[in-house]
Amino acid sequence: MQIKEMALKAIAYGQEKKATRPVLMDLQKLTAMTDYFVILSAANARQVESIADGIVKSLKENDNIVVDTAERDKESKWILLDYGDFIVHVFHEDAREYYDLERLWSDAEITEVL
């Protein structure tokens, strides 16, 4: 399975848990850190956790893809799931607007996923 396909699966699993505003950012030409960012939004902290947990569980059980590192802030307004070749960011809407990764990485090719 290609990296982009794995990242898109993460988006689909997030959407199963009601993630909104999914975006796939192609960073391959910009950094060696990772190939893609997946950015998802949630309405509240409980939903942020549910989406992140659902992605981790589904990728592991359905696709045999295990998260390398998972980090979260105290209030669960932002959870980062590092899969090496792609990184999933699950944000509370307020945190997403504040950190504005789409603006910070505006040179990336950005695909909004429906």
MILUM-536327 format. One record per residue: residue in one letter; residue number from 1; x, y, z of N, C-alpha, C in turn. Coordinates in pm, whole numbers, plus 50000, padded with zeros to 5 digits. Atoms other than C-alpha are relative to their C-alpha. Layout:
N
- resn | resi | n.xx | n.yy | n.zz | ca.xx | ca.yy | ca.zz | c.xx | c.yy | c.zz
- a | NUM | X | Y | Z | X | Y | Z | X | Y | Z
...
This chain:
114
- resn | resi | n.xx | n.yy | n.zz | ca.xx | ca.yy | ca.zz | c.xx | c.yy | c.zz
- m | 1 | 50085 | 49882 | 50000 | 50000 | 50000 | 50000 | 50089 | 50124 | 50000
- q | 2 | 49923 | 49877 | 50008 | 50132 | 50343 | 49909 | 49969 | 50091 | 50119
- i | 3 | 50012 | 49910 | 49885 | 50184 | 50613 | 50170 | 49874 | 50086 | 49989
- k | 4 | 50119 | 49914 | 50017 | 49915 | 50840 | 50025 | 49873 | 49921 | 50028
- e | 5 | 50118 | 50084 | 49973 | 49664 | 50554 | 50037 | 49982 | 49977 | 50149
- m | 6 | 50010 | 50019 | 49855 | 49746 | 50494 | 50404 | 49947 | 50128 | 50065
- a | 7 | 50046 | 49872 | 49945 | 49697 | 50864 | 50481 | 49852 | 50022 | 49971
- l | 8 | 50141 | 49987 | 50034 | 49365 | 50863 | 50298 | 49913 | 49904 | 50081
- k | 9 | 50074 | 50092 | 49912 | 49258 | 50557 | 50500 | 49983 | 50063 | 50138
- a | 10 | 50011 | 49932 | 49871 | 49334 | 50754 | 50817 | 49889 | 50104 | 49997
- i | 11 | 50109 | 49902 | 50014 | 49104 | 51028 | 50689 | 49865 | 49929 | 50004
- a | 12 | 50128 | 50073 | 50004 | 48828 | 50777 | 50614 | 49962 | 49949 | 50139
- y | 13 | 50030 | 50049 | 49866 | 48858 | 50622 | 50960 | 49962 | 50115 | 50093
- g | 14 | 50037 | 49882 | 49922 | 48846 | 50970 | 51115 | 49858 | 50045 | 49968
- q | 15 | 50135 | 49959 | 50039 | 48533 | 51051 | 50916 | 49895 | 49904 | 50055
- e | 16 | 50094 | 50095 | 49937 | 48370 | 50734 | 51051 | 49966 | 50042 | 50142
- k | 17 | 50022 | 49949 | 49864 | 48406 | 50901 | 51393 | 49955 | 50145 | 49999
- k | 18 | 50059 | 49866 | 50016 | 48256 | 51227 | 51260 | 50102 | 50113 | 49994
- a | 19 | 49902 | 49894 | 50023 | 48579 | 51418 | 51188 | 49949 | 50089 | 49887
- t | 20 | 50041 | 49904 | 50102 | 48518 | 51732 | 50982 | 50121 | 50068 | 49939
- r | 21 | 49899 | 49920 | 50073 | 48716 | 51946 | 50737 | 50130 | 49922 | 49975
- p | 22 | 49878 | 50078 | 50024 | 48960 | 51669 | 50634 | 50086 | 50059 | 49889
- v | 23 | 49903 | 49947 | 50096 | 49272 | 51786 | 50453 | 50119 | 49907 | 49995
- l | 24 | 49876 | 50074 | 50020 | 49566 | 51598 | 50306 | 50101 | 50098 | 49941
- m | 25 | 49895 | 49909 | 50045 | 49886 | 51802 | 50271 | 50121 | 49920 | 49956
- d | 26 | 49884 | 50069 | 50056 | 50166 | 51675 | 50047 | 50124 | 50082 | 50030
- l | 27 | 49878 | 49929 | 49955 | 50498 | 51775 | 50208 | 50127 | 49942 | 49938
- q | 28 | 49884 | 50072 | 50052 | 50729 | 51554 | 50000 | 50108 | 50091 | 49943
- k | 29 | 49902 | 49908 | 50061 | 50896 | 51847 | 49821 | 50049 | 50105 | 50099
- l | 30 | 49970 | 49893 | 49906 | 50919 | 52060 | 50135 | 50086 | 49958 | 50119
- t | 31 | 49928 | 50044 | 49881 | 51069 | 51846 | 50412 | 50028 | 49849 | 49993
- a | 32 | 49969 | 50143 | 49989 | 51231 | 51512 | 50484 | 49934 | 49939 | 50124
- m | 33 | 50062 | 50043 | 49874 | 51039 | 51492 | 50815 | 49889 | 49897 | 49978
- t | 34 | 50114 | 50088 | 50031 | 50730 | 51324 | 50664 | 49952 | 50030 | 49860
- d | 35 | 50052 | 49978 | 50134 | 50551 | 51287 | 50334 | 49866 | 50074 | 49999
- y | 36 | 50134 | 49941 | 49998 | 50199 | 51390 | 50434 | 49959 | 50040 | 50140
- f | 37 | 50077 | 49966 | 49881 | 50002 | 51571 | 50700 | 49854 | 49969 | 49968
- v | 38 | 50145 | 50014 | 50002 | 49645 | 51464 | 50761 | 49949 | 50093 | 50109
- i | 39 | 50056 | 49908 | 49901 | 49442 | 51735 | 50935 | 49849 | 49978 | 50005
- l | 40 | 50143 | 50024 | 49976 | 49100 | 51669 | 51086 | 49954 | 50089 | 50114
- s | 41 | 50057 | 49918 | 49893 | 48869 | 51874 | 51306 | 49891 | 49925 | 50075
- a | 42 | 50104 | 50055 | 49914 | 48633 | 51791 | 51591 | 49936 | 50114 | 50078
- a | 43 | 50077 | 49897 | 49931 | 48369 | 51986 | 51781 | 50038 | 50017 | 50147
- n | 44 | 49969 | 49992 | 49858 | 48491 | 51904 | 52133 | 50114 | 49902 | 50034
- a | 45 | 49884 | 50081 | 49957 | 48772 | 51736 | 52331 | 49969 | 49850 | 49998
- r | 46 | 50037 | 50142 | 50000 | 48585 | 51408 | 52371 | 50002 | 49945 | 49858
- q | 47 | 50001 | 50044 | 50139 | 48538 | 51387 | 51995 | 50142 | 49994 | 49943
- v | 48 | 49859 | 50006 | 50042 | 48908 | 51469 | 51934 | 50059 | 49865 | 50041
- e | 49 | 49948 | 50127 | 49950 | 48998 | 51169 | 52151 | 49938 | 49881 | 49927
- s | 50 | 50069 | 50110 | 50067 | 48738 | 50944 | 51989 | 50051 | 49982 | 49857
- i | 51 | 49950 | 50007 | 50137 | 48859 | 51028 | 51638 | 50141 | 49942 | 49998
- a | 52 | 49862 | 50049 | 49995 | 49226 | 50974 | 51725 | 50005 | 49853 | 50037
- d | 53 | 50003 | 50141 | 49958 | 49154 | 50648 | 51907 | 49946 | 49910 | 49889
- g | 54 | 50058 | 50077 | 50109 | 48940 | 50528 | 51617 | 50098 | 49979 | 49885
- i | 55 | 49900 | 50011 | 50106 | 49215 | 50599 | 51364 | 50106 | 49898 | 50039
- v | 56 | 49896 | 50093 | 49953 | 49479 | 50417 | 51571 | 49950 | 49856 | 49995
- k | 57 | 50057 | 50136 | 49995 | 49253 | 50116 | 51625 | 49974 | 49944 | 49861
- s | 58 | 50037 | 50049 | 50133 | 49127 | 50090 | 51267 | 50122 | 49974 | 49912
- l | 59 | 49880 | 50023 | 50080 | 49468 | 50130 | 51102 | 50073 | 49874 | 50045
- k | 60 | 49933 | 50119 | 49948 | 49610 | 49863 | 51331 | 49923 | 49873 | 49964
- e | 61 | 50080 | 50122 | 50019 | 49325 | 49613 | 51302 | 49974 | 49969 | 49853
- n | 62 | 50040 | 50023 | 50139 | 49232 | 49659 | 50936 | 50116 | 50000 | 49901
- d | 63 | 49894 | 49979 | 50097 | 49560 | 49754 | 50773 | 50139 | 49964 | 50052
- n | 64 | 49872 | 50037 | 49938 | 49833 | 49635 | 51012 | 50100 | 50115 | 50001
- i | 65 | 49916 | 49879 | 49993 | 49967 | 49992 | 51042 | 49996 | 50049 | 50144
- v | 66 | 49992 | 49966 | 49859 | 50088 | 50081 | 51390 | 50060 | 50140 | 50016
- v | 67 | 49951 | 49865 | 49974 | 50136 | 50435 | 51518 | 50137 | 49993 | 50068
- d | 68 | 49868 | 49992 | 49938 | 50499 | 50521 | 51603 | 49994 | 50076 | 50132
- t | 69 | 50010 | 49913 | 49884 | 50418 | 50799 | 51848 | 49865 | 50069 | 50001
- a | 70 | 50123 | 49924 | 49984 | 50102 | 50958 | 51982 | 50022 | 50103 | 50110
- e | 71 | 49984 | 49892 | 49902 | 50105 | 51293 | 52161 | 49870 | 50078 | 50008
- r | 72 | 50120 | 49918 | 49982 | 49825 | 51501 | 52307 | 50026 | 50108 | 50102
- d | 73 | 49990 | 49896 | 49898 | 49790 | 51824 | 52498 | 49908 | 49963 | 50116
- k | 74 | 50076 | 50033 | 49879 | 49635 | 51827 | 52845 | 49849 | 50006 | 49980
- e | 75 | 50144 | 49980 | 50019 | 49295 | 51946 | 52726 | 49944 | 49919 | 49883
- s | 76 | 50041 | 50077 | 50118 | 49281 | 51709 | 52426 | 49942 | 50088 | 49890
- k | 77 | 50039 | 49912 | 50111 | 49248 | 51999 | 52184 | 50081 | 49970 | 49875
- w | 78 | 49917 | 50035 | 50114 | 49520 | 51856 | 51961 | 50066 | 49866 | 50030
- i | 79 | 49933 | 50129 | 49988 | 49629 | 51495 | 51920 | 50077 | 49976 | 49871
- l | 80 | 49912 | 50027 | 50113 | 49920 | 51408 | 51692 | 50031 | 49852 | 49998
- l | 81 | 49969 | 50141 | 50020 | 49960 | 51056 | 51556 | 50108 | 49991 | 49894
- d | 82 | 49887 | 50006 | 50092 | 50300 | 51001 | 51398 | 50017 | 49858 | 49948
- y | 83 | 49983 | 50129 | 50067 | 50311 | 50714 | 51151 | 50128 | 49997 | 49916
- g | 84 | 49875 | 49995 | 50074 | 50651 | 50812 | 51014 | 49983 | 50068 | 49866
- d | 85 | 50018 | 49945 | 50135 | 50560 | 50864 | 50649 | 49882 | 50096 | 49990
- f | 86 | 50108 | 49901 | 49993 | 50246 | 51055 | 50743 | 49969 | 50026 | 50147
- i | 87 | 50034 | 49957 | 49864 | 50134 | 51245 | 51051 | 49856 | 50047 | 50000
- v | 88 | 50140 | 49963 | 49986 | 49772 | 51278 | 51158 | 49987 | 50102 | 50113
- h | 89 | 50029 | 49897 | 49901 | 49665 | 51595 | 51341 | 49849 | 50005 | 50018
- v | 90 | 50143 | 49989 | 49970 | 49324 | 51583 | 51509 | 49986 | 50119 | 50094
- f | 91 | 50012 | 49874 | 49927 | 49226 | 51929 | 51628 | 49857 | 50027 | 50045
- h | 92 | 50122 | 49927 | 49965 | 48947 | 52090 | 51825 | 49998 | 50120 | 49906
- e | 93 | 50010 | 49889 | 50097 | 48819 | 52363 | 51589 | 50080 | 50123 | 50043
- d | 94 | 49928 | 49881 | 49953 | 48962 | 52645 | 51806 | 50151 | 49983 | 49985
- a | 95 | 49857 | 50026 | 50009 | 49307 | 52485 | 51818 | 50045 | 49997 | 49854
- r | 96 | 49964 | 50004 | 50142 | 49306 | 52423 | 51444 | 50014 | 50141 | 49944
- e | 97 | 49992 | 49862 | 50046 | 49236 | 52789 | 51377 | 50122 | 50070 | 50059
- y | 98 | 49886 | 49936 | 49933 | 49502 | 52897 | 51628 | 50134 | 49958 | 49938
- y | 99 | 49872 | 50049 | 50052 | 49785 | 52676 | 51497 | 50010 | 50012 | 49848
- d | 100 | 50010 | 49973 | 50143 | 49674 | 52709 | 51133 | 50113 | 49937 | 49917
- l | 101 | 49895 | 50072 | 50074 | 49902 | 52441 | 50985 | 49989 | 50020 | 49850
- e | 102 | 50016 | 49975 | 50144 | 49754 | 52504 | 50641 | 50071 | 50128 | 49959
- r | 103 | 49928 | 49876 | 50032 | 49897 | 52857 | 50653 | 50149 | 49982 | 50018
- l | 104 | 49858 | 50020 | 49973 | 50229 | 52753 | 50807 | 50068 | 49918 | 49891
- w | 105 | 49948 | 50086 | 50107 | 50278 | 52491 | 50535 | 49930 | 50033 | 49868
- s | 106 | 50078 | 49958 | 50117 | 50110 | 52694 | 50260 | 50065 | 49964 | 49867
- d | 107 | 49934 | 50043 | 50123 | 50368 | 52581 | 50003 | 49966 | 49856 | 49964
- a | 108 | 50037 | 50140 | 50025 | 50235 | 52226 | 50033 | 49880 | 49994 | 49906
- e | 109 | 50120 | 50026 | 50079 | 49988 | 52084 | 49787 | 49893 | 49952 | 50096
- i | 110 | 50106 | 50030 | 49905 | 49664 | 52077 | 49984 | 49878 | 49944 | 49928
- t | 111 | 50119 | 50061 | 50057 | 49376 | 51845 | 49902 | 49894 | 49990 | 50110
- e | 112 | 50113 | 50014 | 49909 | 49043 | 51886 | 50079 | 49927 | 49873 | 49960
- v | 113 | 50061 | 50130 | 50027 | 48884 | 51543 | 50108 | 49853 | 50007 | 50039
- l | 114 | 50144 | 49999 | 49971 | 48508 | 51502 | 50088 | 49956 | 49870 | 50061
